[in-house]
Amino acid sequence: MISADAIRGYVDLIILSLLSRQPSYAYELAKTITETSAGQYTIKQTTLYTALKRLEAAGLSASFQDVSESGKPRTYYRLTPRGQEQLSAKLLEWAATKDLIDRFTEGHH
């Protein structure tokens, strides 16, 4: 299990990455995060909703009302062009961060 502290700085990157694939709603995002992480990380609802509100307030995502496959009305979120730019920047930052940490940790197993 990966701690919430270890993931904290990457929640926005995770959500932006998922929204770049397709619009989604909170429950579906949480389920996808758990499935993709193979159970190693489960996002808390409060963390997810706070991030979704923050991304929308920053103009990186936009919400809209629609009906899910189950027929329930849902608030969906989609990436905006500005969100796509931020995702690209965050992906570059992640690659540089991973490279840096790898330099310190390689050879330590």
All heavy atoms as an XYZ file, in Angstrom:
860
protein
N       0.845     -1.187      0.000
C       0.000      0.000      0.000
C       0.885      1.244      0.000
O       1.835      1.327      0.766
C      -0.906     -0.035      1.237
C      -1.959      1.034      1.258
S      -3.180      0.921     -0.042
C      -4.555      0.261      0.832
N       0.572      2.184     -0.858
C       1.324      3.428     -0.946
C       0.600      4.468     -0.087
O      -0.618      4.617     -0.184
C       1.448      3.891     -2.406
C       2.242      2.852     -3.199
C       2.090      5.266     -2.494
C       2.235      3.073     -4.692
N       1.348      5.177      0.737
C       0.727      6.140      1.643
C       0.194      7.357      0.892
O       0.697      7.735     -0.163
C       1.741      6.607      2.692
O       2.681      7.481      2.114
N      -0.817      7.964      1.477
C      -1.400      9.178      0.906
C      -0.349     10.288      0.843
O      -0.343     11.104     -0.078
C      -2.601      9.622      1.728
N       0.570     10.311      1.822
C       1.636     11.320      1.835
C       2.517     11.211      0.593
O       2.925     12.218      0.024
C       2.513     11.182      3.084
C       1.826     11.717      4.326
O       0.840     12.468      4.194
O       2.283     11.379      5.429
N       2.813      9.979      0.185
C       3.688      9.766     -0.980
C       3.014     10.211     -2.272
O       3.681     10.657     -3.197
C       4.084      8.294     -1.070
N       1.709     10.127     -2.315
C       0.942     10.445     -3.528
C       0.491     11.898     -3.569
O       0.221     12.441     -4.631
C      -0.297      9.514     -3.617
C       0.126      8.061     -3.770
C      -1.231      9.900     -4.744
C       0.756      7.708     -5.085
N       0.429     12.540     -2.417
C      -0.202     13.861     -2.292
C       0.131     14.830     -3.429
O      -0.737     15.461     -4.004
C       0.137     14.498     -0.946
C      -0.564     15.832     -0.741
C      -0.482     16.330      0.671
N      -1.263     15.463      1.549
C      -0.784     14.799      2.590
N       0.480     14.902      2.908
N      -1.563     14.048      3.327
N       1.388     14.974     -3.767
C       1.791     15.925     -4.801
C       1.450     15.492     -6.211
O       1.647     16.256     -7.154
N       0.903     14.278     -6.351
C       0.638     13.742     -7.686
C      -0.836     13.502     -7.968
O      -1.182     13.031     -9.050
C       1.441     12.447     -7.888
C       2.912     12.699     -7.706
C       3.552     12.351     -6.526
C       3.641     13.370     -8.691
C       4.901     12.637     -6.341
C       4.980     13.663     -8.505
C       5.599     13.283     -7.329
O       6.927     13.586     -7.152
N      -1.697     13.848     -7.027
C      -3.135     13.636     -7.217
C      -3.624     14.388     -8.456
O      -4.357     13.835     -9.280
C      -3.925     14.037     -5.947
C      -5.424     14.094     -6.223
C      -3.637     13.062     -4.820
N      -3.215     15.644     -8.601
C      -3.649     16.420     -9.772
C      -3.173     15.764    -11.066
O      -3.935     15.680    -12.034
C      -3.128     17.856     -9.705
C      -3.807     18.683     -8.620
O      -4.678     18.152     -7.899
O      -3.455     19.875     -8.493
N      -1.941     15.299    -11.085
C      -1.399     14.634    -12.269
C      -2.210     13.386    -12.598
O      -2.546     13.138    -13.764
C       0.077     14.274    -12.057
C       0.767     13.462    -13.163
C       0.665     14.160    -14.511
C       2.217     13.201    -12.803
N      -2.561     12.608    -11.592
C      -3.364     11.395    -11.801
C      -4.723     11.766    -12.399
O      -5.162     11.181    -13.392
C      -3.535     10.620    -10.476
C      -2.195     10.011    -10.043
C      -4.605      9.543    -10.602
C      -2.185      9.466     -8.620
N      -5.390     12.736    -11.810
C      -6.728     13.123    -12.279
C      -6.664     13.724    -13.677
O      -7.456     13.367    -14.552
C      -7.398     14.097    -11.284
C      -7.669     13.370     -9.958
C      -8.698     14.658    -11.867
C      -8.111     14.271     -8.830
N      -5.715     14.623    -13.920
C      -5.579     15.215    -15.256
C      -5.306     14.133    -16.304
O      -5.863     14.177    -17.406
C      -4.462     16.265    -15.273
C      -4.719     17.556    -14.485
C      -3.459     18.411    -14.427
C      -5.877     18.343    -15.079
N      -4.478     13.155    -15.949
C      -4.173     12.061    -16.878
C      -5.433     11.277    -17.222
O      -5.669     10.956    -18.397
C      -3.142     11.101    -16.280
O      -1.910     11.746    -16.131
N      -6.237     10.974    -16.209
C      -7.478     10.231    -16.454
C      -8.461     11.049    -17.282
O      -9.096     10.516    -18.198
C      -8.114      9.794    -15.129
C      -7.332      8.740    -14.354
C      -7.993      8.480    -13.000
C      -7.198      7.450    -15.147
N      -8.579     12.335    -16.984
C      -9.511     13.181    -17.730
C      -9.049     13.419    -19.168
O      -9.864     13.716    -20.033
C      -9.735     14.521    -17.018
C     -10.451     14.444    -15.668
C     -10.610     15.848    -15.088
C     -11.804     13.747    -15.791
N      -7.750     13.277    -19.415
C      -7.257     13.460    -20.793
C      -7.725     12.305    -21.683
O      -7.792     12.439    -22.894
C      -5.730     13.568    -20.825
O      -5.134     12.310    -20.608
N      -8.054     11.176    -21.075
C      -8.538     10.010    -21.833
C     -10.010     10.147    -22.171
O     -10.432      9.795    -23.262
C      -8.306      8.730    -21.037
C      -6.826      8.473    -20.795
C      -6.609      7.304    -19.873
N      -5.223      7.319    -19.422
C      -4.763      6.636    -18.408
N      -5.575      5.862    -17.701
N      -3.502      6.706    -18.072
N     -10.789     10.624    -21.187
C     -12.235     10.800    -21.394
C     -12.830     11.540    -20.206
O     -12.296     11.471    -19.103
C     -12.935      9.452    -21.543
C     -12.882      8.610    -20.279
C     -13.476      7.231    -20.474
O     -13.338      6.647    -21.535
N     -14.125      6.707    -19.451
N     -13.941     12.254    -20.424
C     -14.627     12.883    -19.294
C     -15.074     11.805    -18.313
O     -15.327     10.658    -18.696
C     -15.838     13.558    -19.945
C     -15.442     13.758    -21.368
C     -14.585     12.567    -21.702
N     -15.164     12.168    -17.042
C     -15.526     11.192    -16.027
C     -16.163     11.902    -14.841
O     -16.092     13.118    -14.722
C     -14.280     10.422    -15.587
O     -14.632      9.315    -14.792
N     -16.774     11.129    -13.955
C     -17.355     11.667    -12.722
C     -16.606     11.077    -11.533
O     -15.839     10.119    -11.675
C     -18.861     11.398    -12.659
C     -19.274      9.951    -12.819
C     -19.470      9.134    -11.714
C     -19.483      9.407    -14.091
C     -19.852      7.813    -11.852
C     -19.871      8.091    -14.245
C     -20.052      7.293    -13.132
O     -20.431      5.978    -13.269
N     -16.806     11.664    -10.371
C     -15.981     11.364     -9.192
C     -15.924      9.874     -8.853
O     -14.840      9.320     -8.666
C     -16.459     12.175     -7.995
N     -17.074      9.218     -8.760
C     -17.072      7.805     -8.376
C     -16.287      6.964     -9.383
O     -15.503      6.099     -9.004
C     -18.514      7.281     -8.242
C     -18.563      5.798     -7.965
C     -18.267      5.297     -6.693
C     -18.861      4.885     -8.979
C     -18.286      3.931     -6.434
C     -18.877      3.514     -8.734
C     -18.590      3.043     -7.462
O     -18.592      1.694     -7.220
N     -16.485      7.239    -10.659
C     -15.778      6.502    -11.708
C     -14.266      6.763    -11.630
O     -13.463      5.847    -11.803
C     -16.325      6.913    -13.077
C     -15.788      6.107    -14.241
C     -16.430      6.510    -15.560
O     -16.322      7.698    -15.932
O     -17.040      5.641    -16.192
N     -13.873      8.004    -11.360
C     -12.454      8.330    -11.199
C     -11.854      7.561    -10.024
O     -10.780      6.968    -10.156
C     -12.270      9.840    -10.985
C     -12.476     10.723    -12.214
C     -12.591     12.185    -11.801
C     -11.345     10.536    -13.215
N     -12.546      7.541     -8.896
C     -12.044      6.842     -7.704
C     -11.874      5.353     -7.998
O     -10.866      4.743     -7.622
C     -12.997      7.050     -6.526
N     -12.854      4.784     -8.683
C     -12.809      3.357     -9.025
C     -11.640      3.070     -9.972
O     -10.892      2.101     -9.789
C     -14.145      2.976     -9.683
C     -14.385      1.510     -9.803
C     -15.820      1.283    -10.265
C     -15.832      0.032    -11.117
N     -16.899     -0.035    -12.064
N     -11.450      3.929    -10.963
C     -10.357      3.759    -11.923
C      -8.999      3.875    -11.238
O      -8.079      3.113    -11.535
C     -10.470      4.786    -13.070
O     -11.745      4.623    -13.704
C      -9.372      4.612    -14.104
N      -8.873      4.812    -10.316
C      -7.612      4.985     -9.578
C      -7.295      3.724     -8.778
O      -6.167      3.224     -8.813
C      -7.674      6.238     -8.669
C      -7.643      7.506     -9.539
C      -6.529      6.236     -7.659
C      -7.990      8.787     -8.802
N      -8.282      3.177     -8.081
C      -8.067      1.957     -7.297
C      -7.700      0.783     -8.204
O      -6.762      0.045     -7.922
C      -9.330      1.619     -6.470
O      -9.591      2.713     -5.597
C      -9.138      0.362     -5.647
N      -8.442      0.639     -9.316
C      -8.176     -0.467    -10.244
C      -6.801     -0.335    -10.904
O      -6.054     -1.309    -10.983
C      -9.258     -0.525    -11.330
C     -10.593     -1.020    -10.811
C     -11.716     -0.869    -11.828
O     -11.487     -0.362    -12.955
O     -12.857     -1.260    -11.486
N      -6.476      0.857    -11.372
C      -5.200      1.073    -12.062
C      -4.022      0.850    -11.116
O      -2.983      0.343    -11.527
C      -5.141      2.494    -12.663
O      -6.263      2.650    -13.544
C      -3.867      2.721    -13.448
N      -4.196      1.211     -9.845
C      -3.117      1.029     -8.873
C      -3.089     -0.393     -8.314
O      -2.278     -0.685     -7.435
C      -3.267      2.025     -7.724
O      -4.360      1.672     -6.899
N      -3.966     -1.251     -8.826
C      -4.056     -2.641     -8.356
C      -4.234     -2.688     -6.834
O      -3.660     -3.525     -6.153
C      -2.845     -3.451     -8.801
N      -4.999     -1.732     -6.316
C      -5.280     -1.711     -4.884
C      -4.183     -1.113     -4.023
O      -4.320     -1.051     -2.810
N      -3.080     -0.652     -4.631
C      -1.987     -0.073     -3.849
C      -2.313      1.331     -3.349
O      -1.682      1.828     -2.430
C      -0.702     -0.018     -4.664
C      -0.059     -1.366     -4.884
C       1.282     -1.178     -5.557
O       1.375     -0.713     -6.691
N       2.337     -1.536     -4.857
N      -3.302      1.965     -3.973
C      -3.693      3.310     -3.552
C      -5.191      3.473     -3.756
O      -5.715      3.171     -4.822
C      -2.942      4.377     -4.348
C      -3.386      5.785     -4.026
C      -3.166      6.332     -2.768
C      -4.034      6.562     -4.972
C      -3.580      7.613     -2.460
C      -4.453      7.861     -4.675
C      -4.229      8.376     -3.413
O      -4.643      9.642     -3.108
N      -5.855      3.906     -2.707
C      -7.279      4.219     -2.773
C      -7.423      5.674     -2.382
O      -7.025      6.056     -1.279
C      -8.089      3.322     -1.807
O      -7.853      1.961     -2.159
C      -9.570      3.619     -1.901
N      -7.952      6.479     -3.288
C      -8.088      7.909     -3.003
C      -9.283      8.138     -2.090
O     -10.332      7.516     -2.254
C      -8.200      8.724     -4.319
C      -8.023     10.216     -4.042
C      -9.508      8.431     -5.053
C      -7.757     11.052     -5.286
N      -9.116      9.001     -1.117
C     -10.221      9.355     -0.221
C     -11.163     10.275     -0.986
O     -10.722     11.103     -1.787
C      -9.695     10.068      1.023
C      -8.901      9.168      1.931
C      -8.391      9.928      3.143
C      -7.569      9.002      4.008
N      -6.711      9.748      4.927
N     -12.458     10.138     -0.714
C     -13.459     10.971     -1.387
C     -13.171     12.462     -1.181
O     -13.275     13.247     -2.117
C     -14.871     10.628     -0.888
C     -15.362      9.271     -1.346
C     -15.521      9.166     -2.864
O     -16.001     10.079     -3.516
N     -15.094      8.051     -3.421
N     -12.806     12.840      0.050
C     -12.541     14.261      0.313
C     -11.349     14.749     -0.509
O     -11.383     15.858     -1.039
C     -12.278     14.518      1.809
O     -11.256     13.629      2.265
C     -13.527     14.305      2.639
N     -10.318     13.924     -0.622
C      -9.142     14.289     -1.419
C      -9.536     14.468     -2.882
O      -9.140     15.437     -3.537
C      -8.046     13.200     -1.310
O      -7.707     13.040      0.070
C      -6.813     13.561     -2.115
N     -10.344     13.548     -3.395
C     -10.771     13.599     -4.790
C     -11.616     14.830     -5.063
O     -11.364     15.571     -6.009
C     -11.539     12.323     -5.143
C     -12.085     12.239     -6.570
C     -10.971     12.368     -7.600
C     -12.845     10.934     -6.764
N     -12.629     15.065     -4.236
C     -13.511     16.215     -4.463
C     -12.758     17.534     -4.324
O     -12.992     18.467     -5.090
C     -14.729     16.175     -3.527
C     -15.785     15.212     -4.007
C     -15.967     13.983     -3.398
C     -16.589     15.527     -5.099
C     -16.923     13.088     -3.851
C     -17.552     14.643     -5.565
C     -17.714     13.423     -4.937
O     -18.661     12.554     -5.398
N     -11.856     17.621     -3.356
C     -11.052     18.833     -3.189
C     -10.208     19.082     -4.443
O     -10.134     20.204     -4.938
C     -10.143     18.718     -1.946
O     -10.973     18.536     -0.798
C      -9.282     19.950     -1.763
N      -9.594     18.023     -4.964
C      -8.769     18.151     -6.172
C      -9.619     18.547     -7.373
O      -9.228     19.419     -8.161
C      -8.029     16.849     -6.450
N     -10.789     17.937     -7.524
C     -11.664     18.271     -8.656
C     -12.085     19.737     -8.600
O     -12.077     20.433     -9.619
C     -12.888     17.354     -8.678
C     -12.620     15.912     -9.119
C     -13.838     15.031     -8.845
C     -12.212     15.847    -10.588
N     -12.430     20.217     -7.418
C     -12.821     21.632     -7.254
C     -11.636     22.551     -7.550
O     -11.782     23.590     -8.189
C     -13.352     21.891     -5.838
C     -14.621     21.163     -5.520
C     -15.792     21.737     -6.282
C     -17.073     21.005     -5.947
N     -18.037     21.041     -7.041
N     -10.444     22.160     -7.070
C      -9.237     22.971     -7.293
C      -8.912     23.047     -8.793
O      -8.592     24.106     -9.315
C      -8.077     22.372     -6.504
C      -6.782     23.139     -6.624
C      -5.665     22.568     -5.759
N      -5.354     21.177     -6.058
C      -5.583     20.154     -5.245
N      -6.128     20.347     -4.056
N      -5.266     18.925     -5.603
N      -8.980     21.914     -9.483
C      -8.672     21.878    -10.913
C      -9.672     22.711    -11.709
O      -9.306     23.409    -12.656
C      -8.657     20.428    -11.422
C      -7.527     19.558    -10.881
C      -7.742     18.105    -11.250
C      -6.171     20.045    -11.371
N     -10.939     22.644    -11.297
C     -11.961     23.435    -11.990
C     -11.766     24.928    -11.724
O     -11.835     25.740    -12.647
C     -13.358     22.986    -11.555
C     -14.444     23.630    -12.387
C     -15.820     23.062    -12.122
O     -16.046     22.439    -11.064
O     -16.689     23.246    -12.990
N     -11.479     25.287    -10.481
C     -11.266     26.697    -10.123
C     -10.068     27.279    -10.879
O     -10.050     28.464    -11.222
C     -11.060     26.837     -8.618
N      -9.071     26.432    -11.168
C      -7.876     26.882    -11.886
C      -8.086     26.874    -13.408
O      -7.174     27.230    -14.155
C      -6.691     25.990    -11.527
N      -9.268     26.457    -13.845
C      -9.552     26.435    -15.274
C      -8.924     25.248    -16.005
O      -8.826     25.249    -17.234
N      -8.491     24.235    -15.256
C      -7.836     23.077    -15.869
C      -8.841     21.985    -16.235
O      -8.557     21.120    -17.062
C      -6.782     22.506    -14.922
C      -5.720     23.514    -14.455
C      -4.752     22.851    -13.492
C      -4.997     24.123    -15.634
N     -10.019     22.046    -15.609
C     -11.104     21.135    -15.956
C     -12.399     21.934    -15.927
O     -12.447     23.032    -15.383
C     -11.174     19.955    -14.981
O     -11.603     20.383    -13.714
N     -13.419     21.347    -16.526
C     -14.738     21.975    -16.523
C     -15.752     20.887    -16.203
O     -15.606     19.745    -16.633
C     -15.032     22.599    -17.880
N     -16.780     21.252    -15.445
C     -17.805     20.274    -15.097
C     -19.037     20.493    -15.958
O     -19.298     21.592    -16.447
C     -18.162     20.371    -13.612
O     -18.701     21.637    -13.318
N     -19.777     19.408    -16.134
C     -21.048     19.475    -16.846
C     -21.945     18.343    -16.352
O     -21.448     17.336    -15.838
C     -20.841     19.411    -18.369
C     -20.206     18.132    -18.867
C     -20.977     17.081    -19.348
C     -18.821     17.984    -18.864
C     -20.392     15.908    -19.819
C     -18.220     16.808    -19.337
C     -19.016     15.764    -19.809
N     -23.231     18.544    -16.485
C     -24.191     17.543    -16.030
C     -24.486     16.574    -17.168
O     -24.632     16.983    -18.316
C     -25.489     18.207    -15.584
C     -25.323     19.197    -14.433
C     -24.718     18.556    -13.196
O     -25.164     17.517    -12.740
N     -23.675     19.185    -12.651
N     -24.563     15.294    -16.822
C     -24.917     14.270    -17.793
C     -25.482     13.087    -17.016
O     -25.535     13.114    -15.796
C     -23.697     13.854    -18.621
C     -24.075     13.274    -19.979
O     -25.283     13.021    -20.226
O     -23.172     13.050    -20.796
N     -25.876     12.062    -17.739
C     -26.434     10.870    -17.116
C     -25.456      9.727    -17.328
O     -24.969      9.514    -18.438
C     -27.812     10.547    -17.741
C     -28.391      9.279    -17.131
C     -28.766     11.711    -17.542
N     -25.149      9.007    -16.250
C     -24.212      7.878    -16.342
C     -24.890      6.684    -17.014
O     -26.097      6.693    -17.255
C     -23.712      7.488    -14.955
O     -24.769      6.932    -14.196
N     -24.095      5.645    -17.293
C     -24.633      4.440    -17.928
C     -25.751      3.817    -17.096
O     -26.659      3.196    -17.634
C     -23.512      3.413    -18.149
C     -22.538      3.831    -19.230
C     -21.368      2.862    -19.366
O     -21.419      1.763    -18.775
O     -20.411      3.215    -20.076
N     -25.671      4.001    -15.774
C     -26.704      3.438    -14.887
C     -27.985      4.277    -14.906
O     -28.981      3.898    -14.295
C     -26.175      3.339    -13.462
O     -25.986      4.639    -12.922
N     -27.937      5.425    -15.588
C     -29.111      6.287    -15.669
C     -29.160      7.370    -14.614
O     -30.090      8.162    -14.575
N     -28.143      7.411    -13.749
C     -28.116      8.431    -12.693
C     -27.543      9.736    -13.233
O     -26.565      9.724    -13.982
C     -27.240      7.968    -11.523
C     -27.839      6.854    -10.716
C     -26.941      6.542     -9.533
C     -27.544      5.434     -8.695
N     -26.670      5.067     -7.576
N     -28.131     10.868    -12.832
C     -27.531     12.157    -13.206
C     -26.202     12.315    -12.472
O     -26.115     12.004    -11.283
C     -28.547     13.201    -12.750
C     -29.574     12.487    -11.947
C     -29.357     11.014    -12.070
N     -25.195     12.741    -13.164
C     -23.852     12.881    -12.585
C     -23.239     14.202    -13.008
O     -23.537     14.732    -14.072
C     -22.930     11.763    -13.080
C     -23.400     10.371    -12.819
C     -22.884      9.880    -11.505
N     -23.157      8.467    -11.332
C     -23.081      7.854    -10.185
N     -22.720      8.514     -9.107
N     -23.337      6.577    -10.085
N     -22.309     14.673    -12.185
C     -21.471     15.804    -12.563
C     -20.205     15.217    -13.161
O     -19.438     14.539    -12.470
C     -21.135     16.686    -11.349
O     -22.348     17.198    -10.802
C     -20.223     17.840    -11.753
N     -20.011     15.449    -14.435
C     -18.823     14.967    -15.135
C     -17.787     16.085    -15.194
O     -18.127     17.263    -15.141
C     -19.179     14.557    -16.572
C     -19.797     13.199    -16.687
C     -21.134     12.993    -16.379
C     -19.051     12.109    -17.126
C     -21.711     11.732    -16.490
C     -19.618     10.853    -17.245
C     -20.938     10.679    -16.930
O     -21.497      9.434    -17.045
N     -16.540     15.685    -15.340
C     -15.432     16.627    -15.480
C     -14.687     16.290    -16.757
O     -14.510     15.123    -17.088
C     -14.482     16.535    -14.275
C     -15.167     16.929    -12.989
C     -15.872     15.976    -12.250
C     -15.151     18.238    -12.535
C     -16.535     16.327    -11.076
C     -15.810     18.600    -11.363
C     -16.494     17.637    -10.652
O     -17.152     17.996     -9.500
N     -14.277     17.326    -17.465
C     -13.480     17.130    -18.672
C     -12.280     18.060    -18.613
O     -12.300     19.091    -17.930
C     -14.306     17.387    -19.928
C     -14.780     18.812    -20.065
C     -15.423     19.108    -21.403
N     -15.972     20.451    -21.426
C     -15.249     21.558    -21.550
N     -13.948     21.486    -21.677
N     -15.818     22.749    -21.535
N     -11.237     17.686    -19.327
C     -10.027     18.495    -19.405
C     -10.274     19.691    -20.317
O     -10.919     19.557    -21.356
C      -8.904     17.621    -19.983
C      -7.475     17.952    -19.605
C      -7.289     17.876    -18.105
C      -6.536     16.979    -20.279
N      -9.774     20.843    -19.942
C      -9.837     22.020    -20.809
C      -8.510     22.110    -21.572
O      -7.539     21.423    -21.223
C     -10.014     23.306    -19.961
O      -8.865     23.443    -19.111
C     -11.292     23.266    -19.132
N      -8.442     22.956    -22.602
C      -7.149     23.136    -23.288
C      -6.041     23.554    -22.314
O      -4.912     23.084    -22.407
C      -7.448     24.239    -24.311
C      -8.913     24.076    -24.605
C      -9.526     23.669    -23.284
N      -6.376     24.406    -21.355
C      -5.394     24.813    -20.345
C      -4.984     23.617    -19.474
O      -3.828     23.490    -19.076
C      -6.003     25.922    -19.482
C      -4.985     26.691    -18.696
C      -5.573     28.021    -18.278
N      -5.076     28.337    -16.957
C      -5.688     29.126    -16.104
N      -6.827     29.687    -16.418
N      -5.160     29.379    -14.935
N      -5.936     22.738    -19.209
C      -5.654     21.529    -18.442
C      -4.717     20.602    -19.193
O      -3.840     19.973    -18.601
N      -4.885     20.533    -20.522
C      -4.001     19.709    -21.345
C      -2.575     20.254    -21.299
O      -1.612     19.493    -21.190
C      -4.508     19.659    -22.799
C      -3.710     18.735    -23.694
C      -3.713     17.287    -23.220
O      -4.752     16.689    -23.028
N      -2.532     16.715    -23.031
N      -2.434     21.583    -21.335
C      -1.114     22.221    -21.225
C      -0.488     21.912    -19.861
O       0.701     21.596    -19.778
C      -1.234     23.739    -21.390
C      -1.571     24.190    -22.789
C      -1.847     25.687    -22.864
O      -1.526     26.429    -21.902
O      -2.386     26.116    -23.899
N      -1.296     22.001    -18.812
C      -0.801     21.721    -17.457
C      -0.391     20.259    -17.340
O       0.629     19.950    -16.722
C      -1.883     22.068    -16.423
C      -1.495     21.773    -14.994
C      -0.442     22.712    -14.432
O       0.039     23.615    -15.115
N      -0.075     22.506    -13.198
N      -1.173     19.363    -17.931
C      -0.838     17.940    -17.905
C       0.510     17.713    -18.573
O       1.364     17.007    -18.032
C      -1.930     17.119    -18.604
C      -1.624     15.623    -18.783
C      -1.358     14.942    -17.449
C      -2.762     14.948    -19.534
N       0.731     18.315    -19.722
C       2.016     18.163    -20.426
C       3.168     18.647    -19.562
O       4.207     17.976    -19.458
C       1.993     18.932    -21.747
O       1.018     18.386    -22.606
N       2.986     19.797    -18.908
C       4.028     20.346    -18.034
C       4.268     19.427    -16.835
O       5.418     19.180    -16.448
C       3.635     21.746    -17.549
N       3.186     18.911    -16.240
C       3.307     18.024    -15.074
C       3.977     16.705    -15.451
O       4.708     16.130    -14.644
C       1.929     17.746    -14.458
C       1.371     18.905    -13.666
C       2.055     18.973    -12.328
C       1.462     20.011    -11.419
N       2.301     20.216    -10.226
N       3.728     16.211    -16.661
C       4.368     14.972    -17.118
C       5.878     15.168    -17.271
O       6.661     14.294    -16.899
C       3.744     14.479    -18.425
C       2.339     13.890    -18.291
C       1.720     13.670    -19.668
C       2.353     12.605    -17.482
N       6.282     16.321    -17.785
C       7.714     16.630    -17.889
C       8.336     16.741    -16.500
O       9.430     16.233    -16.257
C       7.927     17.931    -18.670
C       7.664     17.867    -20.174
C       7.723     19.266    -20.782
C       8.655     16.935    -20.858
N       7.625     17.413    -15.609
C       8.110     17.556    -14.231
C       8.231     16.178    -13.565
O       9.209     15.908    -12.871
C       7.137     18.439    -13.442
C       7.537     18.649    -12.004
C       6.498     19.454    -11.251
O       5.430     18.896    -10.913
O       6.746     20.640    -11.009
N       7.237     15.303    -13.776
C       7.284     13.961    -13.194
C       8.488     13.185    -13.723
O       9.197     12.537    -12.953
C       5.991     13.198    -13.475
C       6.146     11.728    -13.219
C       6.142     10.727    -14.136
C       6.397     11.097    -11.959
N       6.358      9.518    -13.521
C       6.522      9.718    -12.180
C       6.529     11.574    -10.658
C       6.766      8.805    -11.157
C       6.783     10.662     -9.636
C       6.893      9.301     -9.885
N       8.738     13.255    -15.024
C       9.872     12.531    -15.612
C      11.187     13.010    -14.992
O      12.061     12.201    -14.660
C       9.880     12.715    -17.129
N      11.320     14.321    -14.813
C      12.538     14.881    -14.221
C      12.658     14.466    -12.750
O      13.750     14.123    -12.276
C      12.537     16.402    -14.347
N      11.536     14.475    -12.027
C      11.532     14.083    -10.612
C      11.911     12.617    -10.472
O      12.752     12.254     -9.639
C      10.139     14.327     -9.988
O       9.804     15.708    -10.133
C      10.108     13.943     -8.517
N      11.296     11.769    -11.276
C      11.577     10.331    -11.231
C      13.051     10.076    -11.551
O      13.716      9.290    -10.873
C      10.674      9.591    -12.207
C      10.830      8.090    -12.166
C       9.883      7.421    -13.134
C      10.027      5.926    -13.151
N      11.372      5.402    -13.272
N      13.569     10.759    -12.563
C      14.972     10.609    -12.944
C      15.891     11.000    -11.777
O      16.852     10.297    -11.469
C      15.273     11.468    -14.178
C      16.725     11.370    -14.607
O      17.182     10.248    -14.919
O      17.408     12.419    -14.627
N      15.581     12.105    -11.124
C      16.392     12.562    -10.000
C      16.380     11.559     -8.853
O      17.438     11.181     -8.333
C      15.898     13.927     -9.507
C      16.603     14.478     -8.271
C      18.072     14.773     -8.567
C      15.894     15.706     -7.761
N      15.199     11.113     -8.464
C      15.085     10.160     -7.354
C      15.770      8.845     -7.713
O      16.456      8.237     -6.879
C      13.609      9.945     -6.956
C      12.974     11.259     -6.482
C      13.485      8.857     -5.886
C      13.664     11.921     -5.299
N      15.617      8.404     -8.967
C      16.276      7.175     -9.412
C      17.790      7.262     -9.251
O      18.445      6.280     -8.908
C      15.934      6.858    -10.879
C      14.540      6.271    -11.037
O      13.909      5.898    -10.018
O      14.070      6.184    -12.196
N      18.357      8.443     -9.482
C      19.808      8.612     -9.334
C      20.264      8.310     -7.913
O      21.353      7.811     -7.684
C      20.238     10.031     -9.715
C      20.246     10.249    -11.207
C      20.851     11.597    -11.532
N      19.901     12.332    -12.375
C      19.940     13.632    -12.587
N      20.875     14.363    -12.002
N      19.071     14.199    -13.361
N      19.422      8.647     -6.949
C      19.772      8.419     -5.538
C      19.464      7.003     -5.085
O      20.102      6.497     -4.166
C      19.013      9.406     -4.632
C      19.528     10.810     -4.757
C      18.842     11.738     -5.530
C      20.691     11.215     -4.129
C      19.314     13.040     -5.661
C      21.172     12.506     -4.243
C      20.491     13.415     -5.015
N      18.485      6.387     -5.707
C      18.006      5.110     -5.172
C      18.473      3.889     -5.966
O      18.341      2.770     -5.480
C      16.475      5.082     -5.098
O      15.928      5.284     -6.412
C      15.966      6.156     -4.157
N      19.008      4.070     -7.159
C      19.441      2.922     -7.947
C      20.539      2.171     -7.203
O      21.428      2.762     -6.591
C      19.939      3.367     -9.314
C      18.784      3.664    -10.269
C      19.250      4.228    -11.592
O      20.448      4.420    -11.808
O      18.372      4.498    -12.423
N      20.431      0.857     -7.260
C      21.408      0.027     -6.578
C      21.055     -0.274     -5.134
O      21.751     -1.030     -4.462
N      19.985      0.320     -4.638
C      19.537      0.058     -3.265
C      18.240     -0.739     -3.326
O      17.180     -0.178     -3.555
C      19.295      1.367     -2.499
C      20.539      2.177     -2.334
N      21.470      1.891     -1.377
C      21.007      3.231     -3.022
C      22.459      2.765     -1.475
N      22.213      3.582     -2.476
N      18.352     -2.042     -3.153
C      17.134     -2.859     -3.229
C      16.873     -3.533     -1.905
O      17.678     -4.013     -1.229
C      17.254     -3.930     -4.331
C      17.404     -3.303     -5.678
N      16.367     -2.694     -6.339
C      18.470     -3.178     -6.497
C      16.782     -2.237     -7.503
N      18.070     -2.520     -7.621
